Amino acid sequence: MLDDIVALRRILKDCRTIAVVGLSAEWHRPSHFAAKYMQEHGYRIVPVNPRYESILGERCYARLEDIAFPVDMVDVFRREADVPQIARSAVAIGARCLWQQLGVASAEGDRIATEAGLDSVLDRCVKIEHARLFGGLNWVGVNTRVISARRPV
């Protein structure tokens, strides 16, 4: 699992198309406001949820395998038991990163992803990490554990 600042910053800088598995259309759900935040910061969000036709103005897909274009990151908002199959699907579609959200930490999913050469992040929020590493949280007094006199590029 990658959790150092340099690796997280690299992932968030390079992975610009994010398939969000379990993205909800309900505005108050964590998946929705995390995806909306990332979309507002220039990322392409690809909703993966068979219950909806579209979310955040983007076409919704039932499965990762249904997406017809390259996906950089698979962001998982599902139960831990679902992660191994999602990891296999992420490998199958050629994703570069499997990101398991806060409260999701499947060791098996991590193993599947890393053995296939994907970056893997467990139990972290993509929105929080983006705000922490690319500015925003430190402006309101949150200790981001990032010490630098320069803004990241």
ABEGO torsion letter per residue (X at the ends): XBABAAAAAAAAAABABBBBBGBBABAABAAAAAAAAAAAAGBBBBBBBAABABBGGBBBBABAAABABBBABBBBBBBAAAAAAAAAAAAAAGBABBBBBBGBBBAAAAAAAAAAGBBBBBGBBAAAAAAAAAEGAAAAGBBAGBBBABBBX
